[in-house]
Amino acid sequence: MQLSKRLVAALVSILTVILMAAMASAGGAEVTQGDLEPFAGGIGTYDGLAGSAQMVRTASGQTIVTVTVTGLQAGAIYGSHVHAQSCADGDAGGHYSFGFPVPGGAHASGSEIWPGPFTANPAGNAQGKATVGAVAGPAAVSVVIHAPDGAKIACADLA
């Protein structure tokens, strides 16, 4: 009995060291990013819209999403959300959700990642950021920018 407890403890220690070494060698974070592309709803009013989005899944258990956008209407407030489909798949479908509340999570459920709302400055530029206390799963694949009326105007696939 004593030998098996020591053997299990030794195996757990070895596996822990291997796992920690693997995380350290990988830098401990996964970074995905993409450039914003207009949706049909953004063509016309937002012809000059450009920007990018980035998602960092940290080794410490957080997800950090940043969005930088140009070509917006000065002073207008825009929404931005992580979505669960690619931009070309049904205009990115619906919002990504953890399925349970997370620290820093948005929406009434506290289970979503919203790097907005943000307000465009006088030059039409804006930045948004969200940090949540959980690592987004593989279904978090895009970031969508919504016009003040809620229409989807741009999207960035995160790769």
Residue pairs with C-beta under 8 A, 6 or more apart in sequence:
23 59
27 59
28 58
28 59
28 60
29 56
29 57
29 58
29 59
30 56
30 57
31 54
31 55
31 56
31 57
32 54
32 55
32 57
32 158
32 159
33 52
33 53
33 54
33 55
33 156
33 158
33 159
34 52
34 53
34 142
34 143
34 156
34 157
34 158
34 159
35 50
35 51
35 52
35 156
36 49
36 50
36 51
36 52
36 53
36 69
36 145
36 154
36 155
36 156
37 87
37 154
37 155
37 156
38 46
38 47
38 49
38 153
38 154
39 87
39 91
39 151
39 152
39 153
39 154
39 155
41 147
41 151
41 152
41 153
42 49
42 145
42 147
42 151
42 152
42 153
42 154
45 73
45 147
45 153
46 71
46 72
46 147
46 153
46 154
47 71
48 70
48 71
48 124
49 69
49 70
49 71
49 72
49 145
49 153
49 154
50 69
50 70
50 71
51 67
51 68
51 69
51 70
51 71
51 145
51 154
51 156
52 67
52 68
52 156
53 65
53 66
53 67
53 68
53 115
53 143
53 156
53 158
54 65
54 66
54 158
55 63
55 64
55 65
55 82
55 136
55 140
55 143
55 158
56 62
56 63
56 64
56 65
57 63
57 135
57 136
58 64
58 135
61 133
61 134
61 135
62 131
62 132
62 133
62 134
62 135
63 113
63 130
63 131
63 132
63 134
63 135
63 136
63 140
64 129
64 130
64 131
65 82
65 113
65 115
65 129
65 130
65 131
65 143
66 115
66 127
66 128
66 129
67 80
67 115
67 116
67 118
67 126
67 127
67 128
67 129
67 143
67 145
67 156
68 125
68 126
68 127
69 78
69 118
69 120
69 125
69 126
69 127
69 128
69 145
69 154
70 123
70 124
70 125
71 124
72 78
72 120
72 124
72 125
72 126
73 120
73 124
73 148
74 120
74 121
74 122
74 123
74 124
75 119
75 120
75 122
76 119
76 120
76 147
76 148
77 117
77 118
77 119
77 148
78 116
78 117
78 118
78 119
78 120
78 126
78 128
78 145
78 146
78 147
78 148
79 114
79 116
79 117
79 145
79 146
79 150
80 114
80 115
80 116
80 117
80 118
80 128
80 143
80 144
80 145
80 146
81 95
81 96
81 106
81 112
81 113
81 114
81 115
81 116
81 143
81 144
81 146
82 95
82 96
82 112
82 113
82 114
82 115
82 136
82 140
82 142
82 143
83 92
83 93
83 94
83 95
83 96
83 140
83 141
83 142
83 143
83 144
83 155
84 92
84 93
84 94
84 95
84 96
84 97
84 139
84 140
84 141
85 92
85 93
85 94
85 141
85 142
86 92
86 141
86 142
86 157
87 142
87 144
87 155
87 156
87 157
88 157
91 144
91 152
91 155
92 142
92 144
92 152
92 155
95 107
95 112
96 112
96 113
96 136
96 139
96 140
96 141
97 107
97 109
97 111
97 112
98 105
98 111
98 112
98 132
98 134
98 136
98 137
99 111
100 111
101 109
101 110
101 111
102 110
102 111
102 132
102 133
102 134
103 132
103 133
103 134
104 130
104 131
104 132
104 133
105 111
105 112
105 113
105 132
105 134
106 112
106 113
106 114
106 130
107 114
113 130
113 132
113 136
113 140
114 130
115 128
115 129
115 130
115 143
116 128
116 145
116 146
117 128
118 126
118 127
118 128
119 126
120 126
140 158
141 157
141 158
142 155
142 156
142 157
142 158
143 155
143 156
143 158
144 152
144 154
144 155
145 152
145 153
145 154
145 155
146 152
146 153
147 153
